[in-house]
Amino acid sequence: MIKLISLDLDGTLLDPKGRVTDASKAAIAKARAAGLRVVINTGRDCHEAAWFAREAGCDTLNASTGGGMVSDGEQVLRQWDVPEPSGRRAVELCLGWGFDLMVFAGEKTLVSSAYKKYLDRYYPFPAFHAHAVVTNDPLGYMAEHNLPLTKLHGELDPTQYPLDQLAALPGVALTTSSSHDVELVAAGTDKGKALALIAQRYGVPLEDCAAVGDSANDLEVLRAVGTPIVMGDAPEKVKAVAARVAPSNAKEGAAWAILSCLE
């Protein structure tokens, strides 16, 4: 019996315009009324995770930063950071390659001034912009404020960069959330590990959990739960772990997935 549903955001709960649809909100409300927990489990930062949890009507506990952080919407309950000196070296490598970069440093997300201008236009999410830190020297900012590296997110063509240099750093793991990015977190950090902590706090065994996702960075949480649900336009390697395949996020797939957990 499913007692908890974990929802990815991009490509899953959010429609192609980045919105939580009325159908998804209604499905979440119905699930919670039936006694299920519904939580956000995203690669976005903790502020966006909390904002979307409120917007969608989900439970308070959430996982963010690709599994690097669990919070209750107001304070961080657990955080997994990239060990040093690998964190610094990872940032150095990515800055040297020159691609658009988000540096997740605990609760702070650091972006360059040029990338911030781009995001102002193409990433219209208030919770992100209210907390983003604009700096062209992320390593200096992190050192000055004694901040760890929790995650790196780079927008790129993965075939154009020597990602093996990142993968070779001790204590790190690489994944993706789309065909045009790379994400780096601490080794052993993933959405499945984060959900395990949330499920434990809610007193729900992982076998009684469902997870809904669409990309490679959802694989570990999909493998961890009793009912893995994958969006219809997900890559085949992600669909391969699915117990159910939902319609795409353009066709109310999240609402379908949530309601399927009530059957």
C-alpha positions, 0 to 999 in steps of 0.5 A: 500500500502506497503511503508516500509519494516523492515528486520530481519537479522539472519534467515531472510535476511542472508542466513545460511552462514551469507551472504546477497545473490545477489537475496536479494540485487537485490530485495532490489534495486528494492524495493527502486527504486520503492520508498519503504524504506527498513530498518534493524531491528535486535538483533545484535549491532548498528555497525553490523546493519549499516554494513549490511544496507550498504552491502544490499543496505538498507536505513540508519535508522536502529534498533538494539539490539533487539529494544533497539537502533535506529540509522542513521548508524553514531549516535544513535538517541534513546536508551532504557536501562534496569533500575538499579539496575535490569541491574546489577543484570541481569548481575550478575545472568548470569555471575553466571550461566557461559554461553556464554554472550554478554553484550550490553552496549549502543554502546559497546558489551562486551564479555569474552576472552574465548567467544571471541576466540570462536566467532573469529572462529564461528562468522566471522563478521568484524563489530562485531569484530572491535568494541567488547570489551574483558573483563572478568569483564563486570560490572567493565568495565561498571562502569568505563565507565558509561555504561548502560545495553541495552541488554543481549544475552546468548547462553544456553539451556533454560531448564537448567537455572532458567530464572524465576529469570531474568524474576522477575527483575523489568523493564525487558523483556525476549525473544529469537532469537533461540531455544538455547538463551535468550535475556533480554531488558528493559520492553516495548522495542522491534523491533515494538517500534523501527520500530514505531520511524523509520516509523515516521521519514520517514513519513510512517504509521505502517499500510503501513509497512511490517516486515519480521522475523523468531523468537520470538523477531520479534513478536512485530514488526510483530504484529505492521505492516500492513503486517507481513511476516514470514520465512517458517522455523519459529516456529509455534507461529511466523507463527501464526501472519503472513499474508504471509509465505515466503520460508526459508532463505536457499531458498531466502525467504528474496528476495521473501518477499521483491518482494511480497511487490511490487505486 
